[in-house]
Amino acid sequence: MVHHIPRSSRFTIGARIENKFLDLLEFSYIAYFTEREKKMEKISQCILSLDTLKFLIYISWETKFISHKHYAAISEKLEEIGKMFGGWKKGLKNKTLAN
């Protein structure tokens, strides 16, 4: 992703995007292995991180740091990830309500 951003912005917004991707990976790993009582909080943290990542990528597209083609491809994948997190959270809510 970062290699598509101009060199002048690579170490500002490009670095933030890269760090948010890593944060999202870390948060999802932690959420997976967290005990059930705290899992909902960790998944919410993942969703917040994903939303921040989407925002940063949108800003990159608006400022024309990335092309429309790259933005569309990344956005599509991030939407799918969002659906997965939403399903995970909904599944936990249903299990909590059933108990």
C-alpha positions, 0 to 999 in steps of 0.5 A: 500500500505505502509504495503507491503513496508519493514519497513526500507523504509516505512517512506521514499518512503512509506510515499512519496507514501502515501502523493502523493495519498492524494495529488491526492485526494485533487487536484482532489477534488479541480479541481472538484469544481474549476470554469471552467476557472481555471479547466484545470490548476487544472486537469493538476496538478492532472495529474502531481501528478498522474505521480509522483505517478506512478514514485514512485511506479515504483521505489518501484518495481525496488528496490523490495520493492513491489512485481510484483503482487502488482505493476501490480495491482496498475499500472493497476488502476493508468492507468485507473485513468490517462485515466479518467483525460485525458478524463476530460481534453479533454472534457474541451478542446472540450467545450472551442473550441466549445465556 
